[in-house]
Amino acid sequence: MSTGLIIFIVLLVIIVAAIIGLYFLGKKAQKKQAEQQEQIQASKQFVNMLIIDKKKMRLKDAGLPQMVIDQAPKLMRRAKLPIVKAKIGPQIMTLVCDDRIFDKVPVKKEVKAAVSGIYIVEVKGLHNMKSQSREPEKKKNFFQRAWAEARKKAAVDPVK
């Protein structure tokens, strides 16, 4: 047997072992996430709130309590999270919003939101939202704008 074949077999075994390990770690993380989602759904409650401001920022810059920052995993401390400042009753609170609904949360409007601890799970009743009935258009990057412009020109001046 040649040395190249031995190295290839060893690398193949290592790659297969890594894929199998990642598969089982992924299944474990998926089960853990499902349990956490069940806990969030079980403890959510609906609250009327006035959204003051929303932005994506780091956990330590958001003004959350130190206990929350200490309990967060190390990777989440550096990542930018969707943070919402809202007036709930007489007090102003800083809450973490779900990524899926962050774009739908209106600023300077009163909403009825499902909250689980400091986590906004969903936004149900939107008051004074007749003017914003449709979602705003997402910004296009350079290539998307160029592609749209090229398609528009092709539709106006077809090549013969």
ZIWO-V263783 format. One record per residue. RES is the residue in three letters. OMEGA is omega as a letter, one per 40 degrees, with the letter a starting at -180 (* if undefined). D_LAST is the distance of its C-alpha to the last C-alpha in whole Angstrom. Layout:
res & omega & d_last
RES & OMEGA & D_LAST
RES & OMEGA & D_LAST
//
This chain:
res & omega & d_last
MET & a & 63
SER & a & 61
THR & i & 61
GLY & i & 57
LEU & i & 57
ILE & i & 60
ILE & i & 58
PHE & a & 55
ILE & i & 57
VAL & i & 59
LEU & i & 55
LEU & i & 54
VAL & i & 57
ILE & a & 57
ILE & i & 53
VAL & i & 54
ALA & i & 57
ALA & i & 55
ILE & i & 53
ILE & i & 56
GLY & i & 57
LEU & i & 54
TYR & a & 54
PHE & i & 57
LEU & i & 57
GLY & i & 54
LYS & i & 56
LYS & i & 59
ALA & i & 57
GLN & i & 55
LYS & a & 58
LYS & i & 60
GLN & i & 57
ALA & i & 57
GLU & i & 61
GLN & i & 60
GLN & i & 57
GLU & i & 60
GLN & i & 63
ILE & a & 60
GLN & a & 60
ALA & a & 63
SER & a & 64
LYS & i & 62
GLN & a & 63
PHE & a & 61
VAL & i & 62
ASN & a & 60
MET & i & 59
LEU & a & 58
ILE & a & 55
ILE & a & 56
ASP & i & 53
LYS & i & 51
LYS & i & 50
LYS & a & 49
MET & i & 52
ARG & a & 54
LEU & a & 57
LYS & i & 60
ASP & a & 58
ALA & a & 58
GLY & i & 62
LEU & i & 62
PRO & a & 66
GLN & a & 67
MET & i & 68
VAL & a & 65
ILE & i & 63
ASP & a & 66
GLN & a & 65
ALA & i & 62
PRO & a & 60
LYS & i & 60
LEU & a & 56
MET & i & 56
ARG & a & 58
ARG & a & 55
ALA & i & 52
LYS & a & 51
LEU & i & 51
PRO & a & 50
ILE & a & 53
VAL & i & 54
LYS & a & 57
ALA & i & 58
LYS & i & 61
ILE & a & 63
GLY & a & 66
PRO & a & 68
GLN & i & 67
ILE & a & 64
MET & i & 62
THR & a & 60
LEU & i & 58
VAL & a & 56
CYS & i & 53
ASP & a & 51
ASP & a & 47
ARG & a & 46
ILE & a & 47
PHE & a & 47
ASP & a & 44
LYS & a & 45
VAL & a & 48
PRO & i & 48
VAL & i & 50
LYS & i & 53
LYS & i & 53
GLU & a & 56
VAL & i & 55
LYS & a & 57
ALA & i & 56
ALA & a & 58
VAL & i & 59
SER & a & 61
GLY & i & 63
ILE & a & 61
TYR & i & 58
ILE & a & 56
VAL & a & 54
GLU & i & 53
VAL & a & 52
LYS & a & 53
GLY & i & 54
LEU & i & 52
HIS & i & 54
ASN & a & 52
MET & a & 48
LYS & a & 47
SER & a & 45
GLN & a & 43
SER & i & 43
ARG & a & 39
GLU & i & 39
PRO & i & 38
GLU & i & 34
LYS & i & 34
LYS & i & 33
LYS & i & 30
ASN & a & 31
PHE & a & 28
PHE & i & 26
GLN & i & 26
ARG & a & 25
ALA & i & 22
TRP & i & 21
ALA & i & 21
GLU & i & 19
ALA & i & 16
ARG & i & 16
LYS & i & 16
LYS & i & 14
ALA & i & 11
ALA & a & 12
VAL & a & 12
ASP & a & 9
PRO & i & 6
VAL & a & 4
LYS & * & 0
//
